[in-house]
Amino acid sequence: MQSLKKGFLTLAPLFLLLLLVTACSGEDDNTMAGTDKTSQEPASIFGVWKATGTMYDGVYTPIADECQREIFLIQQDGTGAFRKNCPDGTHIQALTWTQVEGDVYAIDTESTYWPVNYKLTFPEGNNKMYFTYANPQPHEFSKIYEKIAEVEAQSSTL
């Protein structure tokens, strides 16, 4: 009887561990990095985005200046634009983009001499995008955009 009790006490924790592992193993198998956990749909960079804030070393600051709250259009054909509504007028800057790898994209505008790599992540779901330099920087800085519209196949209205 003593050996039966000892065997049970040895196997019971292993059995419970096995149950826990198998019960939890399939929950997130279909989830991708940057996926909205509530809808299980992959986050998409395509759309019209508006800058709403910045994150600097973990501290969020809303953008108060309307000129800095630019609209960012990203289209599926590798093109897009930035639009700023400033006191001296509306400024529109065309851009092209390519996916470098994973969540890193090279964005090229008329004001840059070469494409700059940015990491686009969706830590809070499909409607909020963090726009961060892909290369390590001395401080963590992201510009935060909120999706304000989906993009039709080749729509270029901004």
Secondary structure, DSSP 8 states (H G I E B T S, - for coil): -HHHHHHHHHHHHHHHHHHHHHHHTTTTTT--TTB-TTT--B----EEEEEEEEEETTEEEE---GGGS-EEEE-TTSEEEEEEEETTEEEEEEEEEEEEETTEEEEEETT-SS-EEEEEE-TT-TTEEEEEESS--SS-EEEEEEEEE---TT----
